[in-house]
Amino acid sequence: MSPHVHAASGSGWFPISLLLALLLTEFLYLRGWLRLRSASVKPIPAWRVISFALGLFLIWVAVASPLAALDEQMLTAHMIQHLLLMTFAAPLMLLGLPVIPFLQGLPHQFAESVVGPLFRWPPVQRLGRMLVRPTFSWLAATATLMGWHVPAIFTLALQSGAWHLFEQATFLVAGLLFWWPVVQPWPNAPREPRWSILLYLFLATLPCDILSAFLVFSERVVYPVYLSASRQSGLSVLTDQQCAGALMWTCITIVYLVPVATLSTRLLAPRNSRADLSQSEFLGIVTPQSNPKRVEAF
């Protein structure tokens, strides 16, 4: 195992840089949220603010905490990193409805002169609509998951600090894309019926099941790079591989059941008992009509 495996992600400048970036992100979010609270509208609930902060914290745990140094020794630790980024941090951040707080948290001049025109640019709008389509989101998440677990690519990421950071970034981005159609944070306008998200989540479990079953039931070591790693856990390489597969299988099943149960309950509820609110009222956000001076550019 190369002594420089985590030179870019486990020591030196990176943990401090990541921490500062996460703190800046949280600062802008809170700044925007406080501005929304001061407006004469229904604010974003505090539990969503906590959800967003927890998502940022899980990014730090996955990438810069002591856990990050264990992934060169254990596949299970590596799997925990992937699950934290793609399955936990991403949906928690989206539940925080980050778009409007960020726009409100940015410096006013920068938001009006740069971000606003950029968001109104037709190519950017078309790209945004394409990225959040369930088909594209599913393909992106599946390609990320399966691609990075190809043994040769997996070994490359584990032995190169730069590729390792790129791998982690793609897991987070793919997670945000995957969960966007499920959470549907503003300004996403649902184009598909909500029942289709149940099918979307079911289909998303298939590649996870295939990969996790392969890791659990394989009688050989899939990633030989771990054979030469120094091990402190006491687990054999094959047992560690089986634990990683079982962990993925269990976590994905449990986590996906939460939105499935929530959506099923709402879909089965009597029609006259469903909330008939506009999306902005349901999410509790500032609309252009409620505060045109601050939001009209977006």
N, C-alpha and C positions, 0 to 999 in steps of 0.2 A: 504494500500500500504506500503510495506516495506520501511523503511528509508534508506536501503542500496541498493536500486535498482540499482543505478548508482555509487556505491562506486568504482567499477573498471573502469568505463568508463567516469564518469562525474566529478571526482575530484581527487586530489592527484597527483600521479606520472603519470597516464595514458596520460592526454593531453600533458604534456611536452615530454613524451617518444614518443608519436605519432608524434608530431611536429618535433622532432629531426630525427625520422626515415624518415619522408617525405622530410625534408631538405636534408638529406644524399642521398636519392633517386634522388632528383632533382640535387644535386651536381654531382653525378656520371654521370647522363644523360648529363648535360651540359658539363662536362669535356670531355666525349666521343664525343659529338657533335662538340666541338671546335677542337678536334683532327681531326675529319673528315673534317672540313672546311679547316684545314691547309694542308690536303693532296691534291694532284693534281687531284681531282675528283669532280664531281658535288655533293655538300653537300645536306643534308636533308633540305628542305625549313624551313624558320623561323616559318611559321604558324603551322607547325607540332610541333615544340618546344613549342610554346604557348599552343597548344592543350594538350600536355602532362602535362605541368605545371597546366593548368586549371583542368585537371582530378585529380591531386594530391590535389589541393585546395578544390575541391568538396568532396573528402574523409574527409578532416579536417572538413568541414562544417557539413557533415553528422554525424560524430562520436564524435568530440571534441568541437564543437562550442556550443553556448547557445541553438541551436536547439535540441541538444542531450538530454538536460534536460527536454524538453517538451514532449517527447514521452511517458512518464509515465502519462501524463495528457490528451493527445489527440491522437487518432488513426491517425488523419490527419498528425500530425508531424511524427509519426512512419512511415507512408506511404511515406512521403517526404524523409526520410532517405533511405528507400529501393530504391526509384526511383533514388536518387542521386548516390548511390553506383552501382546499377545494370544497369541503363538505361542511365546515363550521364557520370559518372566518367570512367567507364570501356571502352566505345568506344573512349572517348577523349584520354585516355592513349594509346590505340592501334593505333590511328591515328598518334601518335608521333613516330611510328616505333621504339619502345624502345630497341629491342634486340641488334642491332649493336651499338648504342651509349653506352649502358651499358657495352658491351664487351670491347669497346674502353676506357671506363671510369674507369674500374677496374685496380688496380695495375698490371703491365705487368707480373710480376713473378707469381702472383696468378692466372691470367687469363690463362697463359700457362700451369702451373703445376696442377691446380685444375679444373677450369671451362672447359677448352678445352677437357681434357680426359673424364670428366663427360658427356659432350655433345656428345662425340663420342662413348660412351658406348652403345652397341646395345640395352640393356633393356631400357635405357633412351630414345633412339631414337624411339623405338616401343611404349613406353608409350606416348611420345609426339605426335606421329602420331594418336594414339587412342583418346587422349584428344581433339584434334582439329577437329575430324570428326563431320560433322553437326549432325548426329544422336545422338552421345554422348553429344554434346554441348546442343542440344535441350532438351534431357532428364535431364541433370544436371540442367539446368535453370528452367525447369518446376517442377522438384522435389523440388528444393530449394524454389521456389515461393509458391507452394501449401503446402509443408510440414511445413514451418514456420508459415503458417496462419491457421493451425489446432488449434482450441482454446486452447487445453491443452498445446501444445508445445509453442504457442504464449505466454501464461501466464507464463510458465516456464522461457522463455527468458526475459520477462519483469520484473520478480521478482528476477532474478539472474544476478549479474554483469558479471560473467564468461560466462554464457550461452548467455548473450546479446552480448558480444564481439564476441563469436563464430558465432552467428547469422549474425552479420554485416560482419564478414570475409567471411562467405560462400556466402553472397549476392555479395560481390565484386568479389570473385573467379568465381562464376557462371556467373556473368556478363562478365568477361574477356573471359571465355570459350564460352559463347553464341555469343559474337560479333566477335570472332576471324575468323570464316568462312565468316563473312560479310565484315570485314575490310581487312582481309588477309594480315597482316603485314609480312614482310620478317622475317624469312626464310620459311614461309608457302608456299608450292607449291600447287596451286589449282588442285584438283583431280575431282571435280564435275563441270559440266557446270554452268556458271554464272546464267542462267535462273532458276536453281534449288534453288538459294538463295531467289528468289521471293516467291517460295513455302515455303521455310524454314521460312521466316519472317511471311507469312500468318498463318502458323500453330502455330507459336509462339504467335500470338495474341489470339488464342482460349482459353488457360488456363487463360490468363489475363482477357479476356472478361467474362469468367465464374465467376471468383473470384470477379471482380469489380461489375458485375451485381448482384451477390448475396449480396454484401455489400450494394449496393444502394437500392435494392428493398426488402430487408429483413425487416419484421415488428417487429423484436425482436433484442435485443442487442446480437451480436455474441460473443463479448469478455466481459464477466461480470466483468473482473478485472478493467475496467474503471468506473464501477458504484461506486466504493469506492475511486476513485481518486479525489484529489482536483482540481477543474476546475476554470480557470481564463479567459477562452475564451468567456464565455456566451453561448456557444452552448450546447445543450443537448447531451447526449451520443449517442442517435440514429441519431441525425442530424450530429454529428461529424463523425459517421460511414459512413453515406451517402456521406458526403463531401470527405472522404478518398477514397471511391470507385469511385466516379466521377472523382477525381483527377487522379487516376490510369488509368481509362478508357481513359481520354483525353490525358494524357501525352504519354501513350504507342501508341495510334493511331497516334499522330502527329510525334513522334520521329521515328516510324517505316516507316512512309511515306517518310522520307528523303532518306534513302538508296533505297527504292522501286522506287522512282522517278529517282534517279541517275542511278540505274542499268537499268531501263526501257529505259531511254534516250540513254544509251550507247549501249544497245542491239538493239534498233531500228535505230541506226545511220547507214549510208551506210558503207558497209564493207571496202571500200577503204579509208574511212576517219578515221578509227580507228587506234590508235597509235600501231605501230608494233615494240615495244621496248622490250628488255628483262626485266624481273622483276626488276633486280638490277638497270638498267638504269631508268626505270619508277619511282622507289622509290628514286633514287638519293642516293645510298649508296655505301660504299666501298666494293669492291669485292676482293676475294683472289688474283685475277690476278693483280688488281690495287695496292695492298699493301700487298704482301705476308708475310712480316715480322710481321705484326700486326694481321693478320686475318687468317692465314693458319691453325691455330689450331681449327678453328670453321667451 
